[in-house]
Amino acid sequence: MYNDEFELTFDLADAGPKTEQRRPTLPEPEEAAVAAPPVQETRETPVSAAPENTPAPEREPEPAAEPQSAAPAAKGRTVLISGGDRGIGAAAARAFYAAGYRVAVFYHTNAEAAAALQKELPGVLAIQCDVASRASCELAFRAAEQALGRVDVLVSNAGIAQQKLFTDITPEEWQRMLDVNLTGAFNLCQLALPGMIRRKAGRILTVSSMWGQTGGSCEVHYSAAKAGLIGLTKALAKEEGPSGITVNCVAPGVIDTDMMASFTAEDKAALAEETPVGRLGTAEEVAKLLLYLAGEDAGYITGQVFGVNGGLVI
């Protein structure tokens, strides 16, 4: 059984002591660490009115208008992406940025990856946050909201994964899996909703997994947390629909990200052969779906779970 695609997860294989290898619990920060872009000053150019009865000067023919891209349509809208420093989260940050959104990402411990993303996408805000901690979420969300002005779209993407026999899972590992993958989404949704409700508009997107839909052997705690995320999505969609807020879930399958760097070419080929479309998915394909669901054209879509798995789960 192989791991789910979810790039912004941390592999906690139980070789050696049973401790999380890539998501250590950090002390609660006194204030959120923010890498903020410089604020650029904008000025309006005064326009003087022409005197009355003054003939208008002849105008040169205007050049033909260039085709407009879809990017300006989202200009001024904002998005907050948890686990946005790598994989699916980073791909989502790039997609929203290209579409004209102002973007903030939360990262946990990988400050180097967050800094690289900021260098790649000038103006993106990166904030340290442990989504499992309510105090950390409150500080980080406050920093993001102050910098962006508001949060129009929330992409709850941060998570961890672990492959382990159910009988070997410790109570601490079980609780940590729920805290990051499910309680983390609860924290961020609860912080984002008051502003969305006041504005009568908003988009909430959760990133689950195909194992949340079907269950995965040797990933019982992961599957349970991701299934809970699907339940949260559906129930919250019913509750917040009257406030003009949509809530949807994306459930990726096997996505070819750097988390699969340890897989051999033979392993990847076997996974591709098992997938009906004959290949693995990309983080960019997941990001494009997230971008669509955040847009105006998706206003009548809510409470749905979208599989991005190449037909592996139907």
GINORCOR-V729965 format. One record per helix or strand of 2 or more residues. SS is the DSSP state (hx for helix, st for strand). FROM is the first residue (numbers start at 1). TO is the last residue. Records with the same first field share a line. If there is no record, write none. Layout:
BEGIN
SS->FROM-TO ; FROM-TO
END
This chain:
BEGIN
st->34-35 ; 78-82 ; 102-107 ; 125-128 ; 153-156 ; 202-207 ; 245-252 ; 305-308
hx->71-74 ; 87-98 ; 111-120 ; 134-148 ; 166-168 ; 171-199 ; 210-214 ; 220-243 ; 258-262 ; 265-274 ; 283-294 ; 296-298
END
